[in-house]
Amino acid sequence: MTRTSARALAVARPIIQVLLVLNLLYAAGITLLLVSSFFRPDWPWVPLGYDMHAADPALPLGLRAIMVIGLVGIAIVHVILRRLLAIVGTVRGGNPFISDNVGRLQAIAWGVLGIEALRLMVAAISRAVSTATQPVHMGSGFSFAPWLSVLLLFVLAGVFTQGARMRDDLEGTV
Amino acid sequence: MAITVRLDDLLHARRMTLTELAARVDITLANLSILKTGKAKAIRFSTLEAICAALECQPGDLLGFDADPPAGQ
């Protein structure tokens, strides 16, 4: 293992743990905004900078839908981070080529795919409630990188499948 | 397993202990023990060569094929 990889591995665990906490705080914040939006008129749309008189009447509904999608995304990110933490643990333990990691990598790949699908849904909702007088810019157009990441993750899972098989072969070899 | 390992017999014939062999062939005692008890799944040519050199034998002296292994193996 190179010095850079060793350093990256050493900091990966605390960084992932911090991201897990931040992700949960993000979930709490969005939940709070979503729930409070039902009790206070124009909250939190007006503080967020939306002019409700100029906006599409369906804007609150659209923004609430985007919040729910955000919560689903946060749940997926949580699963991805937990799986990644487990993989980092096996790498630190010196035995990453196990079948459990194949399943974890596949779960991460599906998770990234799911997040990309959610991002496209957010972009679609955003376009639907956007008007000339009150434009809404959320989510963005097609991006090549996340889809490439999904592909790479599935390929990596295949590499780990082969690695786990080779590792099994080596076990018991003297 | 149908492949039998006769390391115990060879060691006995040469009045050598497993620990002494481990020191000579530079293989851990744990790995040699796995080989001796027939629990090894595979053996490297380098291991075979080192053992044969230390025990002055041929690979065929160390390994055998039992076409009719005892039940449960």
gemmi code that builds the backbone of each chain (N, CA, C; Angstrom):
import gemmi

chains = {
    "A": [
        ("MET", (0.842, -1.202, 0.000), (0.000, 0.000, 0.000), (0.876, 1.251, 0.000)),
        ("THR", (0.571, 2.214, -0.880), (1.372, 3.433, -0.943), (1.081, 4.292, 0.275)),
        ("ARG", (1.985, 5.267, 0.487), (1.806, 6.130, 1.654), (0.514, 6.943, 1.532)),
        ("THR", (0.211, 7.376, 0.292), (-1.015, 8.160, 0.070), (-2.254, 7.331, 0.398)),
        ("SER", (-2.268, 6.056, -0.069), (-3.417, 5.184, 0.214), (-3.557, 4.953, 1.707)),
        ("ALA", (-2.411, 4.746, 2.383), (-2.453, 4.491, 3.827), (-3.024, 5.701, 4.561)),
        ("ARG", (-2.602, 6.901, 4.123), (-3.119, 8.127, 4.763), (-4.612, 8.282, 4.494)),
        ("ALA", (-5.008, 8.024, 3.235), (-6.420, 8.153, 2.858), (-7.260, 7.192, 3.685)),
        ("LEU", (-6.731, 5.983, 3.875), (-7.452, 4.973, 4.652), (-7.575, 5.390, 6.117)),
        ("ALA", (-6.495, 6.012, 6.627), (-6.489, 6.427, 8.036), (-7.534, 7.516, 8.299)),
        ("VAL", (-7.719, 8.422, 7.324), (-8.672, 9.520, 7.554), (-10.089, 9.158, 7.087)),
        ("ALA", (-10.205, 8.084, 6.305), (-11.517, 7.731, 5.734), (-12.552, 7.458, 6.826)),
        ("ARG", (-12.153, 6.689, 7.832), (-13.109, 6.283, 8.873), (-13.702, 7.493, 9.626)),
        ("PRO", (-12.844, 8.387, 10.184), (-13.439, 9.546, 10.871), (-14.253, 10.440, 9.933)),
        ("ILE", (-13.798, 10.582, 8.684), (-14.545, 11.437, 7.742), (-15.931, 10.853, 7.485)),
        ("ILE", (-15.998, 9.534, 7.275), (-17.294, 8.886, 7.017), (-18.198, 9.014, 8.242)),
        ("GLN", (-17.594, 8.877, 9.429), (-18.402, 8.990, 10.651), (-18.973, 10.405, 10.796)),
        ("VAL", (-18.149, 11.415, 10.468), (-18.634, 12.800, 10.529), (-19.751, 13.004, 9.496)),
        ("LEU", (-19.554, 12.449, 8.299), (-20.578, 12.579, 7.241), (-21.889, 11.910, 7.665)),
        ("LEU", (-21.784, 10.792, 8.385), (-22.992, 10.102, 8.864), (-23.779, 11.011, 9.810)),
        ("VAL", (-23.054, 11.680, 10.708), (-23.716, 12.579, 11.667), (-24.333, 13.773, 10.925)),
        ("LEU", (-23.545, 14.366, 9.998), (-24.045, 15.520, 9.237), (-25.285, 15.145, 8.432)),
        ("ASN", (-25.264, 13.943, 7.882), (-26.401, 13.458, 7.086), (-27.662, 13.359, 7.950)),
        ("LEU", (-27.481, 12.860, 9.184), (-28.630, 12.740, 10.096), (-29.144, 14.124, 10.509)),
        ("LEU", (-28.200, 15.057, 10.719), (-28.608, 16.427, 11.061), (-29.377, 17.059, 9.897)),
        ("TYR", (-28.914, 16.773, 8.692), (-29.571, 17.262, 7.474), (-30.996, 16.715, 7.406)),
        ("ALA", (-31.143, 15.432, 7.743), (-32.469, 14.786, 7.747), (-33.376, 15.471, 8.766)),
        ("ALA", (-32.808, 15.750, 9.948), (-33.608, 16.399, 10.999), (-34.055, 17.793, 10.534)),
        ("GLY", (-33.147, 18.520, 9.895), (-33.466, 19.867, 9.410), (-34.569, 19.846, 8.364)),
        ("ILE", (-34.456, 18.940, 7.409), (-35.474, 18.874, 6.343), (-36.823, 18.436, 6.920)),
        ("THR", (-36.785, 17.474, 7.849), (-38.034, 17.003, 8.478), (-38.720, 18.170, 9.195)),
        ("LEU", (-37.903, 18.943, 9.910), (-38.437, 20.097, 10.642), (-39.079, 21.103, 9.676)),
        ("LEU", (-38.388, 21.389, 8.579), (-38.921, 22.322, 7.578), (-40.220, 21.796, 6.974)),
        ("LEU", (-40.203, 20.493, 6.668), (-41.378, 19.878, 6.039), (-42.594, 19.931, 6.962)),
        ("VAL", (-42.385, 19.527, 8.216), (-43.504, 19.510, 9.170), (-43.998, 20.933, 9.434)),
        ("SER", (-43.040, 21.853, 9.629), (-43.445, 23.230, 9.954), (-44.162, 23.906, 8.790)),
        ("SER", (-43.899, 23.441, 7.554), (-44.536, 24.057, 6.383), (-46.053, 23.874, 6.394)),
        ("PHE", (-46.524, 22.878, 7.170), (-47.973, 22.634, 7.235), (-48.651, 23.531, 8.276)),
        ("PHE", (-47.854, 24.151, 9.160), (-48.438, 24.897, 10.270), (-48.317, 26.415, 10.142)),
        ("ARG", (-47.310, 26.868, 9.363), (-47.141, 28.327, 9.228), (-47.342, 28.722, 7.772)),
        ("PRO", (-48.214, 29.663, 7.508), (-48.436, 30.078, 6.126), (-47.169, 30.699, 5.526)),
        ("ASP", (-46.911, 30.345, 4.276), (-45.752, 30.849, 3.516), (-44.395, 30.439, 4.102)),
        ("TRP", (-44.390, 29.608, 5.104), (-43.138, 29.107, 5.692), (-42.826, 27.734, 5.115)),
        ("PRO", (-41.631, 27.439, 4.730), (-40.449, 28.311, 4.714), (-40.174, 28.904, 3.342)),
        ("TRP", (-41.208, 28.969, 2.515), (-40.981, 29.415, 1.134), (-40.536, 30.865, 1.050)),
        ("VAL", (-41.224, 31.734, 1.796), (-40.871, 33.165, 1.747), (-39.454, 33.410, 2.286)),
        ("PRO", (-39.107, 32.849, 3.484), (-37.712, 33.033, 3.948), (-36.685, 32.451, 2.965)),
        ("LEU", (-37.088, 31.451, 2.191), (-36.155, 30.876, 1.211), (-36.031, 31.760, -0.041)),
        ("GLY", (-36.840, 32.817, -0.099), (-36.697, 33.774, -1.195), (-37.729, 33.639, -2.306)),
        ("TYR", (-38.768, 32.825, -2.069), (-39.785, 32.663, -3.113), (-40.894, 33.697, -2.920)),
        ("ASP", (-41.280, 34.325, -4.025), (-42.395, 35.280, -4.006), (-43.657, 34.479, -4.315)),
        ("MET", (-44.454, 34.224, -3.279), (-45.592, 33.321, -3.429), (-46.703, 33.914, -4.308)),
        ("HIS", (-46.709, 35.262, -4.461), (-47.729, 35.870, -5.326), (-47.400, 35.663, -6.799)),
        ("ALA", (-46.103, 35.614, -7.080), (-45.660, 35.455, -8.476), (-45.469, 33.978, -8.838)),
        ("ALA", (-45.474, 33.114, -7.800), (-45.139, 31.701, -8.043), (-46.336, 30.890, -8.523)),
        ("ASP", (-46.037, 29.760, -9.082), (-47.060, 28.779, -9.462), (-47.801, 28.344, -8.191)),
        ("PRO", (-49.145, 28.234, -8.233), (-49.871, 27.822, -7.020), (-49.430, 26.452, -6.502)),
        ("ALA", (-48.865, 25.650, -7.379), (-48.446, 24.301, -6.970), (-47.039, 24.290, -6.364)),
        ("LEU", (-46.426, 25.490, -6.242), (-45.045, 25.544, -5.739), (-44.871, 24.897, -4.350)),
        ("PRO", (-45.765, 25.219, -3.360), (-45.584, 24.581, -2.041), (-45.639, 23.054, -2.127)),
        ("LEU", (-46.582, 22.575, -2.930), (-46.710, 21.120, -3.088), (-45.425, 20.527, -3.708)),
        ("GLY", (-44.919, 21.223, -4.723), (-43.705, 20.768, -5.395), (-42.512, 20.772, -4.462)),
        ("LEU", (-42.399, 21.855, -3.665), (-41.260, 21.943, -2.750), (-41.352, 20.888, -1.642)),
        ("ARG", (-42.592, 20.612, -1.196), (-42.761, 19.543, -0.191), (-42.369, 18.190, -0.779)),
        ("ALA", (-42.770, 17.977, -2.026), (-42.400, 16.720, -2.701), (-40.878, 16.603, -2.806)),
        ("ILE", (-40.227, 17.727, -3.109), (-38.756, 17.726, -3.196), (-38.141, 17.425, -1.827)),
        ("MET", (-38.767, 17.931, -0.759), (-38.267, 17.631, 0.598), (-38.371, 16.138, 0.907)),
        ("VAL", (-39.509, 15.554, 0.524), (-39.695, 14.110, 0.766), (-38.639, 13.320, -0.033)),
        ("ILE", (-38.431, 13.751, -1.268), (-37.399, 13.096, -2.091), (-36.020, 13.260, -1.426)),
        ("GLY", (-35.808, 14.434, -0.861), (-34.545, 14.688, -0.151), (-34.364, 13.725, 1.012)),
        ("LEU", (-35.464, 13.471, 1.747), (-35.384, 12.531, 2.881), (-35.075, 11.118, 2.402)),
        ("VAL", (-35.672, 10.737, 1.265), (-35.372, 9.413, 0.697), (-33.886, 9.358, 0.317)),
        ("GLY", (-33.415, 10.464, -0.289), (-32.002, 10.537, -0.672), (-31.086, 10.424, 0.538)),
        ("ILE", (-31.479, 11.056, 1.633), (-30.667, 11.006, 2.861), (-30.601, 9.572, 3.392)),
        ("ALA", (-31.739, 8.868, 3.318), (-31.753, 7.459, 3.764), (-30.795, 6.626, 2.906)),
        ("ILE", (-30.803, 6.899, 1.602), (-29.900, 6.161, 0.698), (-28.438, 6.496, 1.013)),
        ("VAL", (-28.159, 7.776, 1.236), (-26.783, 8.196, 1.570), (-26.340, 7.521, 2.866)),
        ("HIS", (-27.268, 7.410, 3.828), (-26.948, 6.741, 5.099), (-26.509, 5.297, 4.847)),
        ("VAL", (-27.286, 4.604, 4.017), (-26.950, 3.203, 3.695), (-25.588, 3.138, 2.999)),
        ("ILE", (-25.362, 4.049, 2.045), (-24.075, 4.066, 1.319), (-22.912, 4.277, 2.297)),
        ("LEU", (-23.066, 5.250, 3.194), (-21.974, 5.552, 4.133), (-21.717, 4.390, 5.082)),
        ("ARG", (-22.799, 3.727, 5.540), (-22.627, 2.570, 6.441), (-21.877, 1.451, 5.728)),
        ("ARG", (-22.255, 1.199, 4.479), (-21.585, 0.133, 3.710), (-20.114, 0.487, 3.479)),
        ("LEU", (-19.880, 1.772, 3.159), (-18.509, 2.230, 2.908), (-17.657, 2.093, 4.168)),
        ("LEU", (-18.247, 2.419, 5.304), (-17.537, 2.298, 6.589), (-17.152, 0.836, 6.842)),
        ("ALA", (-18.077, -0.058, 6.524), (-17.800, -1.491, 6.713), (-16.673, -1.947, 5.784)),
        ("ILE", (-16.678, -1.445, 4.537), (-15.620, -1.818, 3.585), (-14.268, -1.294, 4.078)),
        ("VAL", (-14.250, -0.032, 4.526), (-13.003, 0.551, 5.044), (-12.489, -0.294, 6.218)),
        ("GLY", (-13.402, -0.758, 7.055), (-13.016, -1.608, 8.191), (-12.325, -2.889, 7.740)),
        ("THR", (-12.846, -3.505, 6.672), (-12.228, -4.751, 6.182), (-10.870, -4.464, 5.535)),
        ("VAL", (-10.747, -3.295, 4.875), (-9.445, -2.936, 4.270), (-8.416, -2.717, 5.380)),
        ("ARG", (-8.821, -2.017, 6.426), (-7.911, -1.791, 7.558), (-7.545, -3.102, 8.235)),
        ("GLY", (-8.487, -4.047, 8.245), (-8.229, -5.357, 8.843), (-7.390, -6.258, 7.949)),
        ("GLY", (-7.109, -5.809, 6.734), (-6.230, -6.562, 5.828), (-6.927, -7.661, 5.052)),
        ("ASN", (-8.254, -7.693, 5.090), (-8.960, -8.751, 4.355), (-10.192, -8.196, 3.629)),
        ("PRO", (-9.968, -7.375, 2.593), (-11.126, -6.770, 1.922), (-11.810, -7.683, 0.910)),
        ("PHE", (-11.090, -8.702, 0.428), (-11.673, -9.538, -0.629), (-12.557, -10.640, -0.037)),
        ("ILE", (-13.715, -10.224, 0.433), (-14.694, -11.158, 0.990), (-16.034, -10.914, 0.287)),
        ("SER", (-16.862, -11.940, 0.297), (-18.129, -11.835, -0.438), (-19.041, -10.752, 0.150)),
        ("ASP", (-18.898, -10.458, 1.446), (-19.710, -9.397, 2.066), (-19.467, -8.055, 1.367)),
        ("ASN", (-18.194, -7.812, 1.008), (-17.862, -6.541, 0.355), (-18.435, -6.459, -1.055)),
        ("VAL", (-18.614, -7.594, -1.704), (-19.244, -7.605, -3.037), (-20.672, -7.073, -2.904)),
        ("GLY", (-21.392, -7.604, -1.919), (-22.767, -7.147, -1.669), (-22.804, -5.674, -1.288)),
        ("ARG", (-21.815, -5.249, -0.478), (-21.777, -3.840, -0.051), (-21.537, -2.921, -1.248)),
        ("LEU", (-20.599, -3.302, -2.127), (-20.312, -2.472, -3.306), (-21.518, -2.407, -4.244)),
        ("GLN", (-22.205, -3.531, -4.386), (-23.401, -3.534, -5.230), (-24.477, -2.633, -4.631)),
        ("ALA", (-24.610, -2.687, -3.296), (-25.595, -1.825, -2.624), (-25.246, -0.355, -2.847)),
        ("ILE", (-23.934, -0.035, -2.773), (-23.502, 1.351, -2.995), (-23.813, 1.772, -4.438)),
        ("ALA", (-23.549, 0.868, -5.383), (-23.820, 1.176, -6.796), (-25.306, 1.450, -7.014)),
        ("TRP", (-26.160, 0.594, -6.451), (-27.614, 0.815, -6.586), (-28.025, 2.106, -5.889)),
        ("GLY", (-27.369, 2.394, -4.758), (-27.659, 3.623, -4.018), (-27.338, 4.864, -4.845)),
        ("VAL", (-26.161, 4.866, -5.474), (-25.763, 6.014, -6.312), (-26.734, 6.158, -7.487)),
        ("LEU", (-27.132, 5.008, -8.023), (-28.108, 5.011, -9.127), (-29.436, 5.624, -8.648)),
        ("GLY", (-29.856, 5.227, -7.449), (-31.100, 5.743, -6.871), (-31.023, 7.245, -6.646)),
        ("ILE", (-29.885, 7.718, -6.133), (-29.717, 9.161, -5.881), (-29.786, 9.937, -7.191)),
        ("GLU", (-29.174, 9.369, -8.232), (-29.204, 10.035, -9.540), (-30.643, 10.105, -10.061)),
        ("ALA", (-31.410, 9.019, -9.854), (-32.816, 9.002, -10.280), (-33.612, 10.059, -9.499)),
        ("LEU", (-33.337, 10.150, -8.196), (-34.023, 11.154, -7.365), (-33.684, 12.569, -7.832)),
        ("ARG", (-32.399, 12.760, -8.212), (-31.973, 14.085, -8.690), (-32.743, 14.470, -9.953)),
        ("LEU", (-32.953, 13.495, -10.817), (-33.708, 13.769, -12.046), (-35.170, 14.087, -11.720)),
        ("MET", (-35.709, 13.396, -10.687), (-37.094, 13.666, -10.261), (-37.213, 15.090, -9.722)),
        ("VAL", (-36.210, 15.492, -8.923), (-36.205, 16.851, -8.369), (-36.165, 17.874, -9.509)),
        ("ALA", (-35.309, 17.600, -10.508), (-35.200, 18.510, -11.657), (-36.537, 18.605, -12.396)),
        ("ALA", (-37.236, 17.471, -12.524), (-38.519, 17.447, -13.233), (-39.579, 18.243, -12.460)),
        ("ILE", (-39.632, 18.034, -11.137), (-40.601, 18.773, -10.309), (-40.294, 20.269, -10.372)),
        ("SER", (-39.007, 20.566, -10.274), (-38.566, 21.961, -10.309), (-39.020, 22.650, -11.600)),
        ("ARG", (-38.873, 21.940, -12.709), (-39.294, 22.504, -14.009), (-40.812, 22.687, -14.048)),
        ("ALA", (-41.522, 21.725, -13.425), (-42.985, 21.749, -13.471), (-43.571, 22.938, -12.714)),
        ("VAL", (-42.916, 23.332, -11.603), (-43.479, 24.424, -10.790), (-42.786, 25.763, -11.054)),
        ("SER", (-41.841, 25.738, -11.989), (-41.108, 26.960, -12.297), (-41.944, 27.855, -13.231)),
        ("THR", (-41.958, 29.125, -12.963), (-42.645, 30.068, -13.864), (-41.654, 31.165, -14.248)),
        ("ALA", (-42.051, 31.963, -15.238), (-41.169, 33.043, -15.680), (-40.997, 34.085, -14.575)),
        ("THR", (-42.107, 34.301, -13.807), (-42.040, 35.315, -12.745), (-41.352, 34.786, -11.482)),
        ("GLN", (-41.439, 33.492, -11.261), (-40.776, 32.898, -10.092), (-40.089, 31.599, -10.519)),
        ("PRO", (-38.907, 31.745, -11.098), (-38.201, 30.526, -11.530), (-37.723, 29.677, -10.338)),
        ("VAL", (-37.713, 28.381, -10.557), (-37.211, 27.447, -9.524), (-36.078, 26.649, -10.152)),
        ("HIS", (-34.912, 26.726, -9.535), (-33.754, 25.991, -10.065), (-33.306, 24.960, -9.035)),
        ("MET", (-33.745, 23.741, -9.181), (-33.289, 22.670, -8.287), (-32.984, 21.442, -9.115)),
        ("GLY", (-31.967, 20.705, -8.697), (-31.540, 19.582, -9.513), (-30.951, 20.173, -10.773)),
        ("SER", (-30.184, 19.453, -11.481), (-29.648, 20.012, -12.720), (-29.856, 18.996, -13.824)),
        ("GLY", (-29.422, 19.339, -14.984), (-29.610, 18.448, -16.125), (-28.775, 17.191, -16.023)),
        ("PHE", (-28.696, 16.487, -17.115), (-27.967, 15.220, -17.145), (-26.483, 15.450, -16.873)),
        ("SER", (-25.932, 14.617, -16.002), (-24.498, 14.676, -15.737), (-23.918, 13.285, -15.973)),
        ("PHE", (-22.808, 13.240, -16.677), (-22.225, 11.953, -17.072), (-21.538, 11.251, -15.890)),
        ("ALA", (-20.921, 12.055, -15.004), (-20.075, 11.496, -13.939), (-20.795, 10.488, -13.012)),
        ("PRO", (-22.007, 10.806, -12.504), (-22.646, 9.839, -11.595), (-22.941, 8.501, -12.281)),
        ("TRP", (-23.355, 8.549, -13.540), (-23.658, 7.294, -14.246), (-22.389, 6.492, -14.463)),
        ("LEU", (-21.279, 7.206, -14.720), (-19.989, 6.533, -14.869), (-19.580, 5.900, -13.527)),
        ("SER", (-19.860, 6.619, -12.432), (-19.546, 6.089, -11.098), (-20.294, 4.789, -10.843)),
        ("VAL", (-21.586, 4.775, -11.233), (-22.397, 3.564, -11.044), (-21.769, 2.396, -11.803)),
        ("LEU", (-21.391, 2.680, -13.050), (-20.773, 1.643, -13.879), (-19.483, 1.138, -13.232)),
        ("LEU", (-18.657, 2.081, -12.777), (-17.385, 1.716, -12.149), (-17.607, 0.897, -10.878)),
        ("LEU", (-18.638, 1.254, -10.114), (-18.917, 0.525, -8.867), (-19.342, -0.916, -9.153)),
        ("PHE", (-20.159, -1.099, -10.203), (-20.559, -2.472, -10.553), (-19.352, -3.271, -11.051)),
        ("VAL", (-18.467, -2.595, -11.828), (-17.243, -3.280, -12.293), (-16.378, -3.645, -11.085)),
        ("LEU", (-16.266, -2.711, -10.138), (-15.471, -2.949, -8.930), (-16.047, -4.117, -8.121)),
        ("ALA", (-17.371, -4.194, -8.075), (-18.008, -5.326, -7.376), (-17.622, -6.635, -8.061)),
        ("GLY", (-17.556, -6.612, -9.410), (-17.125, -7.799, -10.160), (-15.680, -8.153, -9.833)),
        ("VAL", (-14.829, -7.126, -9.716), (-13.420, -7.346, -9.354), (-13.338, -7.993, -7.966)),
        ("PHE", (-14.155, -7.504, -7.047), (-14.160, -8.065, -5.690), (-14.686, -9.498, -5.684)),
        ("THR", (-15.632, -9.801, -6.583), (-16.128, -11.182, -6.668), (-14.970, -12.118, -7.029)),
        ("GLN", (-14.192, -11.695, -8.051), (-13.034, -12.499, -8.465), (-12.005, -12.562, -7.337)),
        ("GLY", (-11.779, -11.411, -6.701), (-10.800, -11.353, -5.606), (-11.189, -12.264, -4.456)),
        ("ALA", (-12.482, -12.274, -4.118), (-12.957, -13.124, -3.020), (-12.764, -14.600, -3.380)),
        ("ARG", (-13.004, -14.922, -4.664), (-12.837, -16.301, -5.121), (-11.362, -16.722, -5.024)),
        ("MET", (-10.484, -15.813, -5.460), (-9.044, -16.106, -5.390), (-8.584, -16.226, -3.938)),
        ("ARG", (-9.144, -15.391, -3.097), (-8.791, -15.416, -1.680), (-9.206, -16.772, -1.056)),
        ("ASP", (-10.388, -17.241, -1.442), (-10.852, -18.549, -0.957), (-9.913, -19.658, -1.405)),
        ("ASP", (-9.439, -19.532, -2.673), (-8.496, -20.525, -3.199), (-7.192, -20.519, -2.408)),
        ("LEU", (-6.765, -19.311, -2.038), (-5.472, -19.195, -1.340), (-5.541, -19.710, 0.096)),
        ("GLU", (-6.745, -19.596, 0.675), (-6.901, -20.074, 2.046), (-6.701, -21.579, 2.066)),
        ("GLY", (-5.851, -22.049, 2.918), (-5.586, -23.474, 2.978), (-4.450, -23.898, 2.060)),
        ("THR", (-3.840, -22.888, 1.373), (-2.666, -23.188, 0.558), (-1.418, -22.999, 1.418)),
        ("VAL", (-0.539, -23.989, 1.381), (0.695, -23.875, 2.183), (1.895, -23.814, 1.244)),
    ],
    "B": [
        ("MET", (-9.828, -36.174, 2.182), (-9.364, -35.897, 0.819), (-8.643, -37.108, 0.258)),
        ("ALA", (-8.757, -37.355, -1.027), (-8.130, -38.523, -1.650), (-6.610, -38.394, -1.711)),
        ("ILE", (-6.110, -37.156, -1.685), (-4.655, -36.963, -1.648), (-4.203, -37.060, -0.192)),
        ("THR", (-3.277, -37.962, 0.060), (-2.797, -38.121, 1.438), (-1.393, -37.520, 1.557)),
        ("VAL", (-1.112, -36.988, 2.723), (0.200, -36.390, 2.985), (0.924, -37.282, 3.991)),
        ("ARG", (2.121, -37.725, 3.603), (2.864, -38.652, 4.468), (4.016, -37.952, 5.188)),
        ("LEU", (3.779, -36.712, 5.548), (4.834, -35.930, 6.199), (5.229, -36.532, 7.543)),
        ("ASP", (4.229, -37.006, 8.262), (4.480, -37.605, 9.581), (5.455, -38.783, 9.458)),
        ("ASP", (5.206, -39.666, 8.476), (6.062, -40.856, 8.280), (7.485, -40.431, 7.912)),
        ("LEU", (7.592, -39.440, 7.018), (8.919, -38.980, 6.576), (9.696, -38.371, 7.740)),
        ("LEU", (8.979, -37.581, 8.551), (9.639, -36.960, 9.713), (10.119, -38.028, 10.685)),
        ("HIS", (9.277, -39.032, 10.893), (9.614, -40.119, 11.819), (10.833, -40.876, 11.309)),
        ("ALA", (10.853, -41.145, 10.010), (11.972, -41.890, 9.413), (13.277, -41.107, 9.521)),
        ("ARG", (13.192, -39.762, 9.507), (14.413, -38.944, 9.552), (14.689, -38.409, 10.950)),
        ("ARG", (13.926, -38.880, 11.919), (14.079, -38.448, 13.316), (14.100, -36.909, 13.422)),
        ("MET", (13.123, -36.324, 12.767), (13.051, -34.858, 12.747), (11.685, -34.414, 13.269)),
        ("THR", (11.668, -33.318, 14.000), (10.380, -32.809, 14.487), (9.821, -31.793, 13.478)),
        ("LEU", (8.555, -31.514, 13.634), (7.900, -30.545, 12.744), (8.511, -29.153, 12.944)),
        ("THR", (8.868, -28.855, 14.183), (9.473, -27.548, 14.493), (10.817, -27.404, 13.783)),
        ("GLU", (11.613, -28.474, 13.791), (12.920, -28.436, 13.105), (12.726, -28.242, 11.604)),
        ("LEU", (11.747, -28.954, 11.056), (11.476, -28.827, 9.613), (11.026, -27.404, 9.278)),
        ("ALA", (10.179, -26.852, 10.150), (9.682, -25.483, 9.928), (10.845, -24.498, 9.864)),
        ("ALA", (11.827, -24.694, 10.748), (12.994, -23.804, 10.773), (13.824, -23.978, 9.502)),
        ("ARG", (13.941, -25.213, 9.018), (14.776, -25.471, 7.838), (14.141, -24.953, 6.539)),
        ("VAL", (12.847, -25.117, 6.414), (12.196, -24.742, 5.146), (11.603, -23.331, 5.170)),
        ("ASP", (11.721, -22.683, 6.328), (11.225, -21.316, 6.473), (9.724, -21.219, 6.164)),
        ("ILE", (8.986, -22.176, 6.709), (7.512, -22.154, 6.611), (6.996, -22.197, 8.042)),
        ("THR", (5.942, -21.488, 8.310), (5.468, -21.431, 9.702), (5.033, -22.817, 10.176)),
        ("LEU", (5.184, -23.001, 11.470), (4.790, -24.272, 12.075), (3.292, -24.518, 11.858)),
        ("ALA", (2.530, -23.443, 11.924), (1.071, -23.564, 11.739), (0.743, -24.107, 10.343)),
        ("ASN", (1.433, -23.587, 9.324), (1.173, -24.051, 7.955), (1.619, -25.498, 7.754)),
        ("LEU", (2.776, -25.847, 8.342), (3.244, -27.243, 8.220), (2.283, -28.183, 8.941)),
        ("SER", (1.751, -27.714, 10.045), (0.795, -28.526, 10.798), (-0.480, -28.770, 9.971)),
        ("ILE", (-0.920, -27.716, 9.251), (-2.091, -27.841, 8.365), (-1.805, -28.892, 7.291)),
        ("LEU", (-0.568, -28.853, 6.761), (-0.177, -29.817, 5.721), (-0.129, -31.235, 6.290)),
        ("LYS", (0.469, -31.360, 7.468), (0.660, -32.679, 8.088), (-0.672, -33.351, 8.415)),
        ("THR", (-1.619, -32.551, 8.862), (-2.908, -33.123, 9.270), (-3.873, -33.300, 8.089)),
        ("GLY", (-3.408, -32.989, 6.896), (-4.243, -33.204, 5.708), (-5.340, -32.177, 5.543)),
        ("LYS", (-5.187, -31.020, 6.220), (-6.225, -29.977, 6.111), (-5.930, -28.964, 5.013)),
        ("ALA", (-4.736, -29.069, 4.413), (-4.373, -28.110, 3.359), (-5.191, -28.369, 2.105)),
        ("LYS", (-5.598, -27.261, 1.447), (-6.365, -27.402, 0.199), (-5.440, -27.472, -1.000)),
        ("ALA", (-4.256, -26.857, -0.862), (-3.297, -26.822, -1.983), (-1.899, -26.652, -1.435)),
        ("ILE", (-0.909, -27.039, -2.254), (0.484, -26.869, -1.845), (1.249, -26.195, -2.979)),
        ("ARG", (2.035, -25.192, -2.623), (2.833, -24.491, -3.641), (4.027, -25.359, -4.040)),
        ("PHE", (4.473, -25.211, -5.300), (5.674, -25.924, -5.738), (6.871, -25.523, -4.877)),
        ("SER", (6.920, -24.239, -4.490), (8.051, -23.760, -3.680), (8.081, -24.462, -2.320)),
        ("THR", (6.899, -24.694, -1.742), (6.810, -25.393, -0.456), (7.254, -26.846, -0.627)),
        ("LEU", (6.739, -27.445, -1.706), (7.064, -28.845, -1.988), (8.573, -29.012, -2.189)),
        ("GLU", (9.140, -28.065, -2.950), (10.578, -28.111, -3.228), (11.379, -27.977, -1.928)),
        ("ALA", (10.975, -27.037, -1.073), (11.698, -26.812, 0.184), (11.624, -28.036, 1.094)),
        ("ILE", (10.461, -28.644, 1.168), (10.295, -29.823, 2.033), (11.103, -30.996, 1.479)),
        ("CYS", (11.012, -31.198, 0.157), (11.751, -32.303, -0.466), (13.266, -32.115, -0.281)),
        ("ALA", (13.727, -30.853, -0.364), (15.156, -30.582, -0.175), (15.560, -30.867, 1.263)),
        ("ALA", (14.719, -30.457, 2.210), (15.049, -30.643, 3.624), (14.984, -32.114, 4.036)),
        ("LEU", (14.024, -32.841, 3.474), (13.841, -34.258, 3.870), (14.532, -35.228, 2.899)),
        ("GLU", (15.170, -34.659, 1.877), (15.868, -35.460, 0.856), (14.949, -36.568, 0.316)),
        ("CYS", (13.836, -36.129, -0.219), (12.867, -37.087, -0.756), (12.276, -36.560, -2.057)),
        ("GLN", (11.442, -37.343, -2.668), (10.749, -36.944, -3.892), (9.318, -36.531, -3.534)),
        ("PRO", (8.716, -35.705, -4.377), (7.315, -35.316, -4.083), (6.408, -36.531, -3.887)),
        ("GLY", (6.664, -37.582, -4.638), (5.847, -38.789, -4.517), (5.983, -39.472, -3.163)),
        ("ASP", (7.141, -39.236, -2.481), (7.314, -39.803, -1.138), (6.424, -39.072, -0.134)),
        ("LEU", (6.181, -37.787, -0.437), (5.418, -36.947, 0.493), (3.910, -37.063, 0.264)),
        ("LEU", (3.540, -37.169, -1.009), (2.110, -37.194, -1.341), (1.697, -38.542, -1.919)),
        ("GLY", (0.494, -38.918, -1.622), (-0.035, -40.159, -2.183), (-1.472, -39.952, -2.607)),
        ("PHE", (-1.995, -40.875, -3.381), (-3.404, -40.792, -3.797), (-4.144, -42.022, -3.290)),
        ("ASP", (-5.173, -41.764, -2.500), (-5.975, -42.847, -1.951), (-7.318, -42.845, -2.685)),
        ("ALA", (-7.489, -43.824, -3.557), (-8.711, -43.868, -4.373), (-9.947, -44.169, -3.532)),
        ("ASP", (-9.754, -44.726, -2.383), (-10.865, -45.136, -1.521), (-10.708, -44.503, -0.138)),
        ("PRO", (-10.932, -43.174, -0.049), (-10.707, -42.518, 1.245), (-11.740, -42.952, 2.283)),
        ("PRO", (-11.366, -42.877, 3.575), (-12.317, -43.241, 4.626), (-13.546, -42.335, 4.593)),
        ("ALA", (-14.670, -42.846, 5.044), (-15.920, -42.072, 5.040), (-15.759, -40.801, 5.857)),
        ("GLY", (-16.411, -39.726, 5.387), (-16.377, -38.452, 6.116), (-15.215, -37.576, 5.706)),
        ("GLN", (-14.361, -38.034, 4.779), (-13.240, -37.190, 4.346), (-13.432, -36.723, 2.925)),
    ],
}
model = gemmi.Model(1)
for chain_id, residues in chains.items():
    chain = gemmi.Chain(chain_id)
    for i, (resn, *xyz) in enumerate(residues, 1):
        res = gemmi.Residue()
        res.name, res.seqid = resn, gemmi.SeqId(i, " ")
        for name, pos in zip(("N", "CA", "C"), xyz):
            atom = gemmi.Atom()
            atom.name, atom.element = name, gemmi.Element(name[0])
            atom.pos, atom.b_iso = gemmi.Position(*pos), 0.0
            res.add_atom(atom)
        chain.add_residue(res)
    model.add_chain(chain)
structure = gemmi.Structure()
structure.add_model(model)
structure.setup_entities()
